[in-house]
Amino acid sequence: MRTLNLGILAHVDAGKTSLTERLLFGAGVIDEIGSVDGGNTQTDSLDQERRRGITIKAAVASFIVGDVAVNLIDTPGHPDFIAEVERVLNVLDGAVLVVSAVEGVQAQTRVLMRTLQRLRIPTLIFINKIDRRGADPEGVLRSIAERLTPAVAPMGVARTAGEREAAFVPFGDGERLTARLAEQDEALMAAYVGGEAISPGRLRKALRRQTRQGRCHPVFLGSAITGAGTEALMEGITTLLPAAEGDSEAPVSGTVFKVERGPAGEKIAYARLFSGTIHVRDRLSFGQDRTAKITALSVFDRGPAVATDSAAGGQIAKLWGLADIQIGDNLGVPRTGGPAHHFAPPTLETVIYPRHPGEGGALHAALAQLAEQDPLINLRQDDVRQEISVSLYGEVQKEVIRETLANDYGVEAEFRETRVICIERPTGVGTAIEHAPYPFIATIGLRVEPGPVDSGVEFQLEVEFGSLPLAFHKAVEESVRETLGQGLHGWRVTDCRVTMTHGIRYRDWATSTPSEHRNLTPLVLMTALQRASVQVCEPVHRFGLEIPADVLGPMLPVLAKLGAAPGVPAMRGAACWLEGDIPAARVHDLQQQLPGLTRGEGVLEAAFDHYRPVRGDIPMRPRTDNNPLNRKDYLTRLARRG
């Protein structure tokens, strides 16, 4: 049996969890369809998910159609939980992007579609809620073609949209589909222009090929609540999207995309297997040279996971016994390319502290477990100020963390004011070198220079081959990457290239070790960075704002005061649409002011777009490291650490 690992993605409230319920019901996995409002859906199992009516954690359920076993992964739609979506993208064979026929294309919809296209993940589009009052499926279809991708192929139309009886009517002839597919297929274009009869089988084959190549996105219309159009979508899922071709006899290869804790506090890892077969009691290698014995495992079969003795390539398995496992770890043989970051990291941070002073240790321990499940919260301990900081995507995520700490760990926490996370980028080239014997028995030279935007940190060697053992090179690179976590102004340094220009191990002194080179690296690196100079950059969001046309005049000076740069207004009947850029730090202010400025009619969409140089005063971030900018302080702290 073939396995298809399918992601359901959408902007919040587009109806993706309801669609998940409908698909499970249609496949006979559940006897009754759950309701998001009723808090009894299969994939929203957390108490907070049921109370808030949103998905917070990615969840897996399974169903079988014909000879295809579908592992369906329901992902969060709220932008504060985009990290959950990022981890899921690494394990998908295909996706369904859900768009509401009422609200249409929204901010998160565009972010998701751009990412799916960049990764060439085969994607179907489902226009949901055609039975809702105000539904405009034809208008939404045009918006998808204009704002998401022109490479869409409608598979039918909605009849009596906006009414309870709304239905999906598949196209009876292939004229429209042929024209769309011919744009991407020269042979098909020649046959179409030449008036040659094109058989339904040939057309279906071309549709399947282009969909699997990510060059065409079939669009289905329907309602997850009434079931309209979902049978056609189900057929599209199993016939148009590519099922996994995992070789069970090949070496084991997989990746961990989710970690959770069981009732007894045991760690449970969710892993997609790409090839090979694993068994209970197998000793499994993972991450960086770690191994552990699998004590139990389960795979998803017709709904939830069921216990089994083995799992094979293509399947998603839950694994017990791997105490040191982390999200993103490779299992067995790493895949070429490996996991990647597909979305921007969090752009906000806050200090968190216990309401009761004696619970500092319990708070840190609880947050450490939450960081296992979401490493992007980037838990940080400032031993100097005795403060704990976390990174965030938004205020809703902060509320969820607060509630989770109280309900699951019994720790009441408070947060200080949220602030924006900036970055530092080198603007020039800087070099530095330190020679033995003081302060360390090592010689290191480094050069820092700018790299391409969004390139991260690149480390390379320019030293003579064999001048240092591999362990010394590794120690320097690890220290470089760790040190760049806080630059000249305390922010993470990125988009740069660091080159090791000198490196000497002194054999006459027994203490010339990788540790000596690791400890010397921060001093050399920060000197080179000072000589290169840096530019502090702040995150900027792209916003879309729909407001009544008569409030455009009063709105423009408010946007200017918030540092926003709106484009040319577009009139849509009695409404006005504005797009532009706004500093991430001011998005919350705009959200707060919008209802009063627009009589409650304004709608704001905003998502991270890019970083730009800070205008005005340069924000400083308190240091939490050993402060290599202060040589005396740095050496004193190292001496205290022993």
FIRO-623948 format. One line per field, with one value per residue (C-alpha): residue number from 1; x, y, z. Coordinates in Angstrom, 2 decimals. Layout:
seq NUM, ...
X X, ...
Y Y, ...
Z Z, ...
//
This chain:
seq 1, 2, 3, 4, 5, 6, 7, 8, 9, 10, 11, 12, 13, 14, 15, 16, 17, 18, 19, 20, 21, 22, 23, 24, 25, 26, 27, 28, 29, 30, 31, 32, 33, 34, 35, 36, 37, 38, 39, 40, 41, 42, 43, 44, 45, 46, 47, 48, 49, 50, 51, 52, 53, 54, 55, 56, 57, 58, 59, 60, 61, 62, 63, 64, 65, 66, 67, 68, 69, 70, 71, 72, 73, 74, 75, 76, 77, 78, 79, 80, 81, 82, 83, 84, 85, 86, 87, 88, 89, 90, 91, 92, 93, 94, 95, 96, 97, 98, 99, 100, 101, 102, 103, 104, 105, 106, 107, 108, 109, 110, 111, 112, 113, 114, 115, 116, 117, 118, 119, 120, 121, 122, 123, 124, 125, 126, 127, 128, 129, 130, 131, 132, 133, 134, 135, 136, 137, 138, 139, 140, 141, 142, 143, 144, 145, 146, 147, 148, 149, 150, 151, 152, 153, 154, 155, 156, 157, 158, 159, 160, 161, 162, 163, 164, 165, 166, 167, 168, 169, 170, 171, 172, 173, 174, 175, 176, 177, 178, 179, 180, 181, 182, 183, 184, 185, 186, 187, 188, 189, 190, 191, 192, 193, 194, 195, 196, 197, 198, 199, 200, 201, 202, 203, 204, 205, 206, 207, 208, 209, 210, 211, 212, 213, 214, 215, 216, 217, 218, 219, 220, 221, 222, 223, 224, 225, 226, 227, 228, 229, 230, 231, 232, 233, 234, 235, 236, 237, 238, 239, 240, 241, 242, 243, 244, 245, 246, 247, 248, 249, 250, 251, 252, 253, 254, 255, 256, 257, 258, 259, 260, 261, 262, 263, 264, 265, 266, 267, 268, 269, 270, 271, 272, 273, 274, 275, 276, 277, 278, 279, 280, 281, 282, 283, 284, 285, 286, 287, 288, 289, 290, 291, 292, 293, 294, 295, 296, 297, 298, 299, 300, 301, 302, 303, 304, 305, 306, 307, 308, 309, 310, 311, 312, 313, 314, 315, 316, 317, 318, 319, 320, 321, 322, 323, 324, 325, 326, 327, 328, 329, 330, 331, 332, 333, 334, 335, 336, 337, 338, 339, 340, 341, 342, 343, 344, 345, 346, 347, 348, 349, 350, 351, 352, 353, 354, 355, 356, 357, 358, 359, 360, 361, 362, 363, 364, 365, 366, 367, 368, 369, 370, 371, 372, 373, 374, 375, 376, 377, 378, 379, 380, 381, 382, 383, 384, 385, 386, 387, 388, 389, 390, 391, 392, 393, 394, 395, 396, 397, 398, 399, 400, 401, 402, 403, 404, 405, 406, 407, 408, 409, 410, 411, 412, 413, 414, 415, 416, 417, 418, 419, 420, 421, 422, 423, 424, 425, 426, 427, 428, 429, 430, 431, 432, 433, 434, 435, 436, 437, 438, 439, 440, 441, 442, 443, 444, 445, 446, 447, 448, 449, 450, 451, 452, 453, 454, 455, 456, 457, 458, 459, 460, 461, 462, 463, 464, 465, 466, 467, 468, 469, 470, 471, 472, 473, 474, 475, 476, 477, 478, 479, 480, 481, 482, 483, 484, 485, 486, 487, 488, 489, 490, 491, 492, 493, 494, 495, 496, 497, 498, 499, 500, 501, 502, 503, 504, 505, 506, 507, 508, 509, 510, 511, 512, 513, 514, 515, 516, 517, 518, 519, 520, 521, 522, 523, 524, 525, 526, 527, 528, 529, 530, 531, 532, 533, 534, 535, 536, 537, 538, 539, 540, 541, 542, 543, 544, 545, 546, 547, 548, 549, 550, 551, 552, 553, 554, 555, 556, 557, 558, 559, 560, 561, 562, 563, 564, 565, 566, 567, 568, 569, 570, 571, 572, 573, 574, 575, 576, 577, 578, 579, 580, 581, 582, 583, 584, 585, 586, 587, 588, 589, 590, 591, 592, 593, 594, 595, 596, 597, 598, 599, 600, 601, 602, 603, 604, 605, 606, 607, 608, 609, 610, 611, 612, 613, 614, 615, 616, 617, 618, 619, 620, 621, 622, 623, 624, 625, 626, 627, 628, 629, 630, 631, 632, 633, 634, 635, 636, 637, 638, 639, 640, 641, 642
X 0.00, 1.26, 1.51, 0.73, 1.79, -0.59, -0.59, -3.76, -2.77, -4.76, -5.15, -6.89, -10.68, -10.65, -12.05, -9.11, -9.86, -13.48, -12.19, -10.00, -13.08, -15.03, -12.26, -11.97, -15.74, -15.84, -13.18, -15.14, -12.61, -15.12, -18.87, -19.72, -18.20, -16.77, -17.15, -14.44, -16.93, -18.02, -14.40, -14.73, -12.61, -10.06, -7.00, -7.62, -7.02, -5.51, -7.84, -6.65, -7.36, -10.92, -11.51, -9.96, -11.28, -7.85, -5.18, -2.01, -0.08, 0.24, -1.69, -1.75, -4.67, -4.87, -7.37, -7.30, -8.77, -8.29, -4.64, -3.46, -2.92, -3.13, -1.39, -3.22, -1.40, -3.63, -1.51, -2.12, -3.56, -2.77, 0.48, 1.71, 2.17, 3.84, 6.78, 4.55, 3.85, 7.55, 8.43, 5.64, 6.75, 9.89, 7.84, 5.07, 4.45, 1.64, -0.66, -4.18, -4.35, -7.77, -9.19, -12.49, -15.07, -16.14, -12.88, -10.85, -7.06, -5.58, -2.13, -1.24, -2.63, -0.05, 2.80, 1.90, 1.46, 4.79, 6.50, 4.75, 5.75, 9.35, 9.64, 7.77, 5.37, 2.47, -0.57, -4.31, -6.48, -9.89, -12.24, -14.27, -17.51, -19.35, -22.58, -21.93, -23.77, -21.50, -19.61, -18.09, -16.21, -15.73, -14.31, -12.03, -10.85, -9.90, -8.13, -6.17, -5.01, -4.05, -2.56, -1.29, -0.49, -1.89, -1.08, -4.51, -6.86, -10.50, -12.03, -15.62, -17.94, -20.12, -23.89, -26.17, -23.18, -24.11, -26.97, -27.17, -27.80, -24.61, -22.99, -19.85, -20.42, -17.41, -16.70, -18.24, -15.75, -12.01, -11.82, -10.77, -8.46, -6.83, -6.08, -4.52, -2.38, -1.25, 0.52, 3.01, 3.14, 4.43, 3.04, -0.36, -0.26, 0.49, -2.41, -4.74, -3.85, -4.01, -7.54, -6.56, -8.96, -7.41, -8.67, -9.76, -7.06, -4.31, -5.67, -5.81, -2.26, -1.02, -2.88, -1.35, 2.15, 1.99, 0.42, 3.16, 5.78, 4.23, 3.50, -0.29, -2.66, -6.11, -8.83, -11.82, -14.80, -17.11, -18.08, -16.48, -19.68, -22.17, -19.73, -20.25, -17.25, -15.28, -15.67, -14.08, -11.32, -10.73, -10.35, -7.94, -5.84, -5.39, -4.95, -3.14, -0.71, 2.40, 2.41, 5.71, 8.02, 9.89, 12.30, 11.87, 15.05, 17.29, 19.25, 17.10, 16.58, 14.06, 13.51, 11.82, 9.19, 7.45, 8.28, 5.83, 5.69, 3.51, 1.43, 4.44, 6.71, 8.34, 9.55, 7.70, 9.12, 7.08, 9.22, 8.72, 10.63, 11.94, 13.48, 14.41, 12.60, 12.87, 11.77, 11.11, 14.38, 16.46, 19.33, 18.76, 21.32, 20.12, 21.35, 25.05, 26.46, 23.75, 22.14, 19.37, 17.13, 13.53, 11.38, 8.02, 6.60, 3.29, 2.14, -0.98, -3.67, -7.32, -7.39, -5.00, -1.65, -1.67, 1.11, 3.19, 6.55, 7.94, 7.62, 8.82, 9.85, 6.99, 5.24, 4.95, 5.84, 5.74, 8.89, 9.56, 12.91, 14.96, 15.52, 17.94, 15.98, 15.30, 13.08, 14.96, 17.17, 17.91, 17.36, 19.94, 21.37, 20.76, 18.91, 20.79, 19.87, 18.47, 15.81, 15.64, 14.00, 11.13, 9.69, 11.20, 12.23, 10.23, 10.51, 9.43, 10.88, 9.95, 11.29, 9.27, 9.38, 7.46, 4.66, 5.95, 9.73, 10.54, 9.43, 12.27, 13.73, 10.35, 9.67, 12.96, 12.42, 8.90, 10.10, 12.90, 10.26, 8.24, 11.43, 11.72, 8.37, 9.11, 12.85, 12.14, 11.05, 14.84, 14.87, 17.68, 18.97, 20.74, 22.74, 23.90, 20.40, 18.74, 16.27, 14.68, 13.80, 11.82, 11.19, 7.65, 5.66, 2.85, 0.68, -1.58, 1.46, 2.37, -1.11, -0.86, 2.53, 1.18, -1.84, 0.23, 2.63, -0.26, -2.37, 0.27, 3.13, 1.47, 3.67, 2.09, 4.18, 4.24, 5.70, 7.37, 6.52, 7.13, 9.81, 11.04, 14.05, 16.54, 19.50, 23.01, 24.58, 28.26, 28.71, 32.43, 35.38, 37.23, 40.17, 41.83, 44.45, 45.58, 48.91, 50.03, 50.96, 48.65, 45.81, 45.56, 48.01, 46.61, 46.81, 43.65, 42.97, 39.46, 37.99, 34.38, 32.60, 29.01, 27.09, 23.96, 20.67, 19.02, 22.18, 22.70, 26.25, 28.80, 32.03, 34.97, 38.65, 41.60, 44.28, 46.84, 45.48, 46.75, 47.75, 45.07, 43.30, 39.61, 38.55, 40.21, 38.45, 35.16, 35.76, 36.44, 33.38, 31.08, 32.45, 31.99, 28.34, 27.68, 29.44, 27.48, 24.33, 25.12, 26.90, 28.21, 24.76, 23.63, 21.58, 22.14, 24.66, 23.61, 24.08, 27.86, 30.85, 33.49, 36.80, 39.48, 42.70, 45.19, 45.26, 48.20, 48.33, 51.41, 52.71, 55.32, 52.55, 50.31, 47.48, 47.13, 43.73, 40.44, 39.16, 41.94, 40.92, 37.25, 37.84, 40.09, 37.68, 35.17, 37.93, 39.24, 35.79, 34.44, 37.56, 37.11, 33.43, 34.24, 36.62, 33.99, 31.21, 27.59, 24.17, 21.30, 18.16, 14.54, 11.83, 9.26, 5.82, 3.92, 0.38, -2.96, -5.65, -9.32, -11.16, -14.28, -13.42, -14.55, -11.91, -8.93, -8.10, -7.85, -6.07, -3.08, -1.54, -1.97, -0.03, 2.65, 3.00, 3.46, 6.26, 4.22, 4.74, 1.42, 1.12, -1.55, -5.09, -7.39, -11.12, -13.41, -16.92, -17.49, -14.22, -10.61, -7.67, -4.19, -0.96, 2.43, 5.23, 5.14, 7.76, 6.92, 7.11, 4.10, 1.77, 0.19, -0.38, -2.19, -4.33, -5.32, -6.24, -7.99, -11.48, -11.85, -10.61, -12.88, -16.09, -15.06, -15.10, -11.36, -9.58, -5.79, -3.54, 0.17, 3.06, 6.84, 8.45, 12.04, 14.56, 15.58, 18.16, 16.88, 15.99, 16.85, 18.28, 20.00, 18.39, 20.77, 20.08, 21.52, 24.26, 23.75, 27.08, 30.60, 30.95, 33.98, 33.71, 35.29, 38.55, 39.19, 35.61, 35.63, 38.85, 37.67, 34.42, 36.26, 38.59, 35.60, 34.07, 37.30
Y 0.00, 3.49, 6.21, 9.91, 12.38, 15.30, 18.72, 20.80, 24.48, 27.72, 31.15, 30.93, 30.31, 29.22, 25.87, 23.49, 21.54, 21.16, 19.88, 17.38, 16.11, 15.82, 13.84, 11.45, 11.02, 10.44, 7.74, 5.97, 6.67, 8.49, 7.94, 11.53, 14.81, 16.87, 20.62, 23.22, 25.29, 22.18, 21.29, 17.64, 17.39, 14.60, 16.78, 19.66, 17.62, 20.25, 21.96, 25.37, 24.44, 23.49, 26.60, 29.02, 27.32, 27.39, 24.80, 25.32, 22.09, 20.08, 16.81, 13.64, 11.39, 8.68, 7.29, 4.87, 5.39, 2.52, 1.55, 4.82, 5.33, 9.08, 10.53, 13.83, 16.54, 19.37, 22.48, 25.76, 28.63, 31.43, 33.23, 33.05, 29.29, 29.30, 27.37, 24.28, 24.62, 25.00, 21.70, 19.89, 21.13, 18.97, 15.76, 16.42, 14.69, 17.11, 19.75, 21.16, 24.94, 25.97, 29.40, 30.76, 31.68, 34.53, 36.07, 35.09, 35.33, 36.57, 37.42, 33.92, 32.42, 34.34, 33.42, 29.73, 29.65, 31.38, 28.79, 25.81, 27.07, 27.71, 24.17, 22.78, 20.87, 19.63, 21.59, 21.45, 24.46, 24.06, 27.08, 26.32, 27.74, 28.14, 27.65, 30.66, 33.95, 36.34, 33.57, 34.70, 31.69, 33.24, 36.42, 34.38, 32.32, 35.52, 36.75, 33.47, 33.89, 37.53, 37.35, 33.78, 32.20, 32.28, 28.57, 27.42, 24.97, 25.20, 21.73, 23.00, 25.74, 26.42, 26.33, 28.55, 29.91, 31.58, 29.19, 26.05, 23.99, 25.22, 22.45, 21.74, 21.00, 19.48, 20.71, 18.38, 19.12, 19.63, 22.84, 25.14, 22.55, 21.82, 25.50, 25.83, 22.68, 23.46, 26.57, 24.24, 21.42, 21.99, 18.74, 19.42, 22.99, 21.77, 19.33, 21.98, 24.65, 22.11, 21.13, 17.57, 15.65, 15.26, 12.28, 12.60, 10.10, 12.20, 15.31, 13.61, 12.35, 15.87, 17.29, 14.70, 15.31, 19.10, 18.96, 16.68, 18.98, 21.96, 23.73, 23.56, 23.82, 22.23, 24.21, 22.48, 24.26, 23.10, 23.14, 21.15, 21.54, 20.21, 17.94, 19.64, 19.10, 17.01, 13.75, 15.39, 16.77, 13.31, 11.86, 14.66, 13.99, 10.30, 10.55, 13.85, 14.06, 11.82, 9.03, 8.27, 5.73, 4.65, 1.71, -0.47, -2.41, 0.66, 2.11, 3.89, 7.60, 9.93, 13.23, 14.29, 17.03, 17.02, 16.19, 15.91, 14.52, 11.59, 11.25, 10.02, 12.76, 10.48, 12.01, 10.99, 11.81, 12.06, 11.07, 10.74, 7.77, 8.25, 4.80, 1.66, -0.18, 0.29, -2.13, -2.01, -2.66, -1.46, 0.82, 3.93, 6.60, 10.20, 13.79, 14.31, 10.87, 9.92, 6.52, 5.03, 1.98, 2.25, 0.99, 1.32, 2.69, 3.26, 4.24, 6.03, 3.71, 4.64, 7.51, 7.69, 5.98, 2.27, 0.27, -1.90, -3.68, -1.92, 1.08, 1.41, 4.11, 6.47, 6.12, 8.53, 6.90, 7.85, 6.72, 6.13, 5.63, 8.33, 10.58, 12.97, 13.33, 16.86, 18.42, 18.48, 15.49, 13.15, 9.44, 7.09, 8.37, 12.14, 13.30, 15.57, 19.16, 18.44, 20.47, 24.15, 27.27, 28.21, 31.16, 34.13, 33.50, 35.21, 38.99, 39.61, 38.76, 39.19, 38.53, 35.98, 35.63, 33.66, 35.39, 33.69, 34.38, 30.90, 29.21, 30.38, 26.88, 25.32, 27.98, 27.35, 23.58, 23.98, 26.35, 23.92, 21.28, 23.75, 24.57, 20.87, 21.17, 24.58, 25.35, 28.72, 30.21, 30.28, 30.01, 32.16, 32.50, 35.73, 34.72, 38.30, 39.77, 36.52, 36.83, 34.34, 35.46, 33.81, 34.71, 35.06, 35.45, 37.36, 38.11, 35.07, 32.81, 34.61, 33.94, 30.27, 29.93, 31.59, 29.27, 26.17, 26.94, 27.40, 24.40, 21.82, 22.73, 24.59, 27.67, 31.12, 33.37, 37.06, 38.76, 42.10, 44.28, 42.60, 44.19, 43.71, 41.52, 43.29, 41.82, 43.07, 42.89, 43.66, 46.62, 46.24, 43.87, 43.42, 41.21, 40.33, 37.90, 36.81, 35.07, 32.68, 32.46, 35.05, 34.81, 31.31, 28.86, 29.24, 31.49, 32.38, 34.86, 35.65, 37.81, 39.05, 40.40, 40.95, 38.10, 38.06, 39.02, 36.02, 33.92, 33.43, 32.77, 31.10, 29.77, 28.87, 27.99, 29.79, 28.12, 25.67, 22.14, 20.13, 23.15, 22.20, 18.90, 18.70, 18.93, 22.37, 23.64, 22.39, 24.10, 27.43, 27.18, 26.29, 29.20, 31.58, 30.64, 30.87, 34.23, 35.75, 35.21, 38.62, 41.26, 44.75, 45.95, 42.67, 41.42, 38.31, 38.84, 37.36, 37.59, 37.41, 35.31, 34.43, 33.10, 31.50, 33.00, 31.77, 28.78, 27.28, 24.48, 24.66, 21.15, 22.35, 23.09, 20.25, 22.71, 23.71, 22.09, 22.63, 24.30, 26.92, 27.73, 27.79, 30.30, 32.55, 32.74, 35.23, 37.80, 37.60, 37.56, 40.59, 42.59, 41.74, 42.64, 46.03, 46.74, 45.68, 47.75, 46.61, 47.96, 47.23, 46.28, 46.04, 43.67, 45.14, 43.71, 43.93, 45.00, 45.03, 47.29, 47.37, 50.42, 52.44, 54.88, 57.88, 57.32, 57.20, 60.87, 60.50, 57.12, 58.33, 60.61, 57.82, 55.44, 58.08, 58.56, 54.80, 54.81, 53.00, 53.54, 52.86, 52.49, 53.88, 53.28, 51.02, 51.65, 48.61, 50.01, 51.71, 50.26, 51.23, 48.80, 49.91, 47.92, 48.94, 48.41, 49.03, 48.40, 45.22, 47.19, 49.28, 46.55, 46.03, 49.80, 49.86, 46.88, 48.69, 51.95, 50.45, 49.83, 53.39, 54.89, 52.78, 52.35, 48.72, 48.02, 48.00, 44.72, 44.45, 41.74, 41.82, 39.38, 39.66, 40.74, 41.91, 43.71, 47.33, 49.58, 51.14, 54.80, 57.00, 55.75, 52.35, 49.91, 48.01, 44.55, 43.59, 40.99, 37.55, 36.01, 36.35, 39.70, 39.27, 42.99, 43.63, 41.66, 41.91, 40.99, 38.07, 36.56, 37.04, 35.20, 32.35, 32.04, 31.84, 29.09, 27.17
Z 0.00, -0.91, 1.74, 1.21, 3.90, 3.41, 5.05, 5.52, 5.61, 5.82, 7.34, 10.71, 10.52, 6.86, 8.00, 7.70, 10.91, 9.79, 6.45, 8.29, 10.14, 6.88, 5.17, 8.14, 8.12, 4.37, 4.68, 7.42, 10.18, 12.41, 12.73, 13.59, 12.48, 15.32, 15.61, 16.26, 18.25, 20.15, 20.97, 19.89, 16.73, 16.23, 15.74, 18.18, 21.32, 23.65, 26.13, 24.93, 21.31, 22.20, 24.29, 21.80, 18.68, 16.97, 16.23, 18.28, 17.68, 14.49, 14.78, 12.69, 11.73, 9.09, 6.61, 3.68, 0.23, -2.20, -2.15, -0.57, 3.16, 3.86, 6.91, 7.27, 9.25, 10.49, 11.06, 12.93, 10.88, 13.34, 12.43, 16.04, 15.56, 12.14, 13.65, 13.82, 10.09, 9.30, 10.92, 9.08, 5.64, 5.88, 5.88, 3.33, 0.01, -0.85, 0.60, 0.50, 0.93, 2.25, 1.34, 2.66, 0.01, 2.32, 3.61, 0.54, 0.27, 3.56, 4.87, 6.04, 2.83, 0.81, 3.16, 2.97, -0.80, -1.45, 0.74, -0.84, -4.29, -3.25, -1.90, -4.94, -2.72, -4.91, -3.73, -4.28, -3.37, -1.73, -1.66, 1.46, 2.91, -0.42, 1.60, 3.83, 3.41, 1.56, -0.24, -3.52, -4.93, -8.38, -6.87, -4.60, -7.59, -9.40, -6.27, -6.03, -9.63, -9.02, -5.52, -5.11, -8.48, -12.01, -12.35, -11.12, -12.79, -11.59, -11.51, -11.52, -10.31, -7.28, -7.79, -5.64, -3.67, -0.40, 0.33, 2.43, -0.73, -2.42, -4.44, -6.46, -10.14, -11.96, -15.46, -18.03, -20.81, -20.73, -22.76, -19.90, -18.37, -21.73, -22.29, -18.83, -19.08, -22.62, -21.31, -19.55, -22.12, -25.67, -27.07, -25.55, -26.88, -30.41, -30.25, -28.80, -31.39, -34.20, -33.26, -32.37, -30.15, -26.70, -24.76, -21.10, -20.18, -21.75, -20.08, -16.67, -17.10, -17.94, -14.94, -12.62, -13.97, -13.70, -10.24, -8.96, -10.46, -8.64, -11.95, -11.67, -8.73, -9.22, -7.43, -5.85, -4.31, -1.55, 2.10, 4.89, 6.94, 4.35, 2.53, -0.85, -3.12, -0.62, -2.55, -5.59, -3.36, -1.89, -5.37, -6.27, -3.16, -3.94, -7.73, -8.31, -5.39, -5.24, -2.67, -0.91, -2.50, 0.62, 0.16, 3.25, 2.42, 2.18, 5.13, 7.69, 6.99, 8.62, 10.39, 13.65, 13.21, 16.58, 20.21, 23.08, 26.61, 27.62, 30.81, 32.78, 31.44, 28.88, 25.63, 22.45, 19.02, 15.80, 12.82, 9.09, 7.70, 4.17, 3.81, 5.72, 8.50, 12.27, 14.99, 18.71, 20.58, 17.61, 18.53, 16.43, 15.56, 15.42, 15.53, 16.11, 16.90, 19.42, 19.74, 21.87, 21.94, 20.74, 23.59, 21.81, 18.58, 16.86, 13.37, 12.23, 10.91, 10.22, 12.66, 15.64, 16.11, 16.97, 18.62, 16.34, 16.25, 13.17, 10.85, 7.26, 4.80, 3.90, 7.26, 10.19, 13.51, 17.18, 18.98, 22.68, 24.42, 22.67, 25.68, 23.93, 20.69, 19.42, 16.76, 13.46, 14.28, 11.40, 11.97, 10.51, 7.23, 6.84, 3.73, 1.37, 2.06, 5.51, 7.32, 6.53, 7.89, 5.59, 7.52, 9.30, 12.93, 15.71, 15.65, 19.27, 22.67, 26.30, 29.79, 31.75, 35.53, 38.20, 40.06, 43.21, 43.62, 44.90, 41.66, 39.42, 39.09, 38.34, 35.71, 33.93, 33.99, 32.55, 29.82, 28.95, 28.22, 26.15, 24.21, 23.35, 21.59, 20.05, 19.82, 18.17, 21.50, 22.02, 25.81, 27.24, 30.81, 31.84, 34.89, 35.47, 35.78, 36.81, 33.93, 31.55, 28.02, 25.23, 21.58, 20.28, 17.10, 18.79, 21.79, 21.38, 21.67, 24.90, 26.30, 25.35, 27.08, 30.21, 30.31, 29.58, 32.41, 34.85, 33.79, 32.86, 35.21, 38.07, 37.62, 37.44, 35.23, 34.33, 31.26, 30.79, 27.82, 24.48, 22.31, 18.77, 17.97, 15.71, 13.85, 13.06, 9.60, 8.88, 6.55, 5.78, 6.07, 9.35, 10.29, 13.58, 14.87, 18.35, 18.96, 21.69, 24.47, 26.06, 26.91, 25.41, 23.94, 20.45, 17.41, 15.52, 12.72, 11.44, 8.71, 8.80, 5.72, 4.54, 2.93, 0.77, 2.44, 4.15, 3.77, 7.50, 8.69, 6.41, 7.93, 5.72, 6.05, 4.50, 6.58, 5.30, 5.19, 8.15, 10.21, 12.73, 13.42, 12.49, 16.15, 16.39, 13.25, 14.62, 17.98, 16.25, 13.99, 16.88, 18.91, 15.94, 15.53, 19.27, 19.62, 16.73, 18.77, 20.31, 18.28, 19.02, 20.09, 21.65, 18.67, 16.56, 13.74, 10.42, 6.65, 6.93, 5.98, 8.58, 7.30, 9.45, 8.07, 10.70, 12.99, 14.86, 17.39, 19.61, 20.22, 22.72, 25.24, 26.34, 26.95, 23.25, 22.94, 21.07, 24.26, 24.07, 20.50, 21.41, 24.23, 22.14, 19.20, 20.75, 21.43, 17.86, 16.30, 18.16, 17.32, 13.64, 13.87, 15.41, 12.53, 10.00, 11.63, 11.72, 10.86, 13.23, 11.28, 12.48, 11.18, 8.81, 8.06, 4.80, 5.60, 3.83, 5.22, 4.22, 5.58, 4.74, 1.97, 4.00, 6.72, 4.32, 5.03, 8.84, 8.48, 6.42, 9.10, 11.68, 9.42, 8.91, 12.67, 13.08, 10.51, 7.86, 4.14, 2.37, -1.38, -3.72, -2.36, -4.40, -4.21, -3.85, -3.85, -0.50, 0.83, 0.30, 0.15, 1.23, 1.07, 2.39, 4.92, 8.66, 11.39, 13.28, 16.52, 15.48, 14.17, 17.60, 17.95, 14.60, 15.61, 18.82, 17.07, 14.06, 15.52, 16.77, 13.51, 11.28, 13.33, 13.86, 10.12, 9.42, 8.65, 8.99, 7.53, 8.36, 7.98, 8.25, 4.98, 5.48, 7.71, 7.18, 8.89, 12.10, 11.77, 14.73, 18.03, 17.81, 20.28, 22.55, 23.90, 27.31, 26.96, 28.46, 27.41, 28.88, 27.05, 24.78, 23.96, 27.38, 27.37, 31.11, 32.00, 29.56, 30.93, 34.53, 33.84, 32.13, 35.11, 37.48, 35.36, 35.79
//
